[in-house]
Amino acid sequence: MPGRAGPATMLPRRVMLAVAGGSLLSFGARAQTPEARAEMDKVLAGRTPVPGGIALDVPSIAENGLVVPVTIDVASPMSEADHITTVYLFADGNPNPLVAKFGFTAASGRAAASTRIRLAQTQNVVVLAESSTGALRSVSAEVKVTIGGCGG
């Protein structure tokens, strides 16, 4: 359509909300359960992640918690000296909070991944991205899981 920005210049609203939300909320406040905090602490190893730098595309409302689509894209130069090595995906209300782990090298060219996860209830989806320099970034978003689209 004339006069409209194309997909390359326009980010979906939920991606912008996830990026903004990750930068406005403190990381520690986003983990709901002791199990999730313990799993995240293993990755953090005493480090504090910097909010932002990660585009997280996840629905704010999931009508079917069995197949919730998640897309992650981490801003990184992806050079030998500075690249994303690992991206951790947590669902902090799940019995096993670490639901996915993605590995990257400088040769990957881009630190991006898509998957589908299972969420049994409304909860936070948290992403931690670790770089080759040891730096950590984070972003999180709440996903409301509904039963047949009738609230949750």
C-alpha positions, 0 to 999 in steps of 0.5 A: 500500500502506498504511504505505509512502511513495509515489514522491513521498517515496521516492528510488530507491536508485541515485539516493541512491547517486549523490548520496552518491557524488558528495559523498564522492568528489573530482571529479578522481579520477573521470575515467579517461582523458586525453581525458575530463579534457581535455573536462571541463577545457574546461567547468571553465575552472579552476573547482572544482565543488561535489559534490552537488545533482544527482540522477543516476539511472543503473543500476549494472549495464547488461546492454546498453551500447547503451542505458543510461538516464540521468536527471538532475535538478539542484536549483535555484531556476530564477529569473532571478538563479540558474538552471541554464544548462547540464548536461554529461553525460560518459562518461569511457571513451568515445572522445568523452567528452561524450555530451550537453549540455542547455541551460536558462533560468529559464523552463524551471522545472526543470533535468531531462533524460533520455536513453539513452547508449551505453557500450562498457565499465565506466566513470564517468558524470559530470555537471557542472551550470553555473549562471547565477552561474558556479557548478558542481556535479558528481556521478558514478556508475560503470556496469558494462557486462556482455556478456549479463549475464555480468560486465564 
